[in-house]
Amino acid sequence: MTFENLCQVGITSEMLREGLLECMSSHLLMAPQALDLVQGKLASADSAQARMDSLDVIATLASRFGVSRCMGVRGVRQIWSLIRLQIVDTSEADMQARARSCLRHLIRLAAEEEAEEDVSSSSAPSAAPPEGAAMALDDLLAGSVLFHLMKQVKMQCMVDVKSPEEARSRRGASALMCAISAHPRASAMVLGEVLQALRDIVVAPAKGTSASPMVRLQAALEVMLQAVMSARSLWAYMNKEQLKPGTTHPLAPHGRELVECAASVALYPGGESDESGNVKLAALDILTELVMDEGIVDRDQERKAAAPILASPL
């Protein structure tokens, strides 16, 4: 029976996709075969729709059975490599967005699983390995799925943050934004380092590169803005449930440095060129985002930052 025959009896391609997705995620024992299939599609399929369907299978399996149970450490490392391929090396914007959504979903689920495991293990004594036991391959992969997934994301994408003026690097850095917005545990692993790398560029945009300093400065500020907005998205997610006493905004430890960094750019007398104006606007966008949530910077810091800006003819 051809697809044309199926259409004649009211069966659409969307119905076929939904049916196949339900079949492939019907039982945990189906997960290895399903993951093998979708990894092949992500690696070689020309059709963007086939690759997006593959990402949907990955996300559904993770939701139903857990990242640890259906993928494990080895599996999630392989999946990450293929997701990164869709984020960095494809030209389709829809494909990149779907890949980022899938990555954020996996990180969030893996972080929630790790948190649940921490709670359960805290009440049970851990068994010590036998004395003199040889280290097996599994010992080299010890640690949570979140730990290994974030280790790969950080290792491969932090280098992208340091070249924000390059389009491919900007796409790579967007994977870190997924981690920042996914879960507090994931954000804590990368947010500080991302912001520090970007502040270093803002301080010395011409250092170690042949790119135009103004172009590089603007790109760094734009990525910094994405990081701030991602952290604010995380804060909104955290506030969907009752926060534990003492919980602080993800940006709270970095608020003062961010305000000082952005304000210094906004007030820098860089002339009246379009480039200079765009750089100052990017800095002002960061300052605007920083004062949107309480708990990032205190009111005194806001007033000190705002006074010279308001008095300056930007």
Residue pairs with C-beta under 8 A, 6 or more apart in sequence:
3 13
6 16
17 53
20 53
21 53
21 56
21 57
21 60
23 30
24 30
24 33
24 34
24 37
24 57
24 61
25 31
25 34
25 57
25 60
25 61
25 64
28 65
28 69
28 70
31 61
31 65
31 69
31 70
31 71
34 57
34 61
35 57
35 58
35 61
35 70
35 71
35 75
35 79
37 54
37 57
38 54
38 55
38 57
38 58
39 54
39 78
39 79
39 82
41 50
41 51
41 53
41 54
42 51
42 54
42 55
42 82
42 83
42 85
42 86
43 82
43 85
45 51
45 54
48 90
48 92
48 94
48 95
51 86
51 95
52 94
52 95
52 98
55 83
55 86
55 98
55 99
55 101
55 102
56 102
58 79
58 102
58 106
59 101
59 102
59 105
59 106
61 70
61 71
62 70
62 71
62 105
62 106
62 109
63 105
63 109
64 70
66 109
66 113
67 76
67 106
67 109
67 110
67 113
67 145
67 149
68 110
68 113
68 144
68 145
71 79
71 145
72 145
73 141
73 143
73 145
73 148
74 141
76 106
76 110
76 145
76 148
76 149
77 148
77 149
77 152
79 106
80 103
80 149
80 152
80 153
81 152
83 99
83 102
83 103
83 106
83 175
84 156
84 157
84 172
84 175
86 95
86 96
86 98
86 99
87 96
87 99
87 100
87 103
87 171
87 172
87 174
87 175
88 168
88 171
88 172
89 168
90 96
90 99
96 171
96 174
100 174
100 175
100 177
100 178
103 153
103 175
103 178
103 179
104 178
104 179
104 181
104 182
105 182
106 149
107 146
107 149
107 150
107 153
107 178
107 179
107 182
107 183
107 186
108 182
108 183
108 186
110 144
110 145
110 146
110 149
111 146
111 182
111 183
111 184
111 185
111 186
112 183
113 144
113 145
113 146
114 144
114 145
114 146
114 147
114 185
115 185
117 144
141 148
146 185
146 186
150 179
150 186
150 189
150 190
153 175
153 176
153 179
153 190
154 176
154 179
154 189
154 190
154 193
156 172
156 175
157 172
157 173
157 175
157 176
158 176
158 190
158 193
158 194
158 197
159 169
159 172
160 168
160 169
160 170
160 171
160 172
160 173
160 176
161 169
161 173
161 176
161 194
161 197
161 198
161 223
162 169
162 197
162 201
163 169
163 209
164 170
164 173
164 198
164 201
164 216
164 219
164 220
164 222
164 223
165 209
165 211
165 212
165 215
165 216
165 219
170 219
170 223
173 194
173 223
173 226
174 226
176 190
176 194
176 227
177 226
177 227
177 230
178 230
179 186
179 187
179 189
179 190
180 186
180 187
180 190
180 191
180 194
180 227
180 230
180 231
180 234
180 250
181 187
181 230
181 231
181 233
181 234
181 237
182 234
183 234
183 237
184 234
184 238
184 250
187 231
187 234
187 250
188 250
191 227
191 231
191 250
191 251
191 254
192 253
192 254
194 227
195 224
195 227
195 254
195 257
195 258
198 220
198 221
198 223
198 224
198 227
199 224
199 257
199 258
199 261
201 216
201 217
201 220
202 217
202 220
202 221
202 224
202 261
202 264
202 265
203 261
205 213
205 214
205 216
205 217
205 220
206 213
206 216
209 216
214 270
214 275
214 276
214 279
215 275
217 265
217 279
218 275
218 278
218 279
218 282
221 262
221 265
221 279
221 282
221 283
221 285
221 286
222 282
224 258
224 261
224 262
224 286
225 282
225 285
225 286
225 289
228 251
228 258
228 286
228 289
228 290
229 289
231 249
231 250
231 251
232 251
232 289
232 292
232 293
234 250
235 249
235 250
235 251
235 293
238 247
248 295
249 255
249 293
249 294
249 295
249 296
251 258
251 290
251 293
251 296
252 295
252 296
255 290
255 296
255 297
255 301
256 297
256 301
258 286
258 290
258 296
258 297
259 287
259 290
259 297
259 301
259 302
259 305
260 305
262 283
262 284
262 286
262 287
262 290
263 283
263 287
263 305
263 308
263 309
265 279
265 280
265 282
265 283
266 280
266 283
266 284
266 287
266 309
266 312
266 314
267 308
267 309
267 312
268 280
270 276
270 279
270 280
280 314
284 309
284 314
287 305
287 306
287 309
290 296
290 297
291 297
291 302
297 305
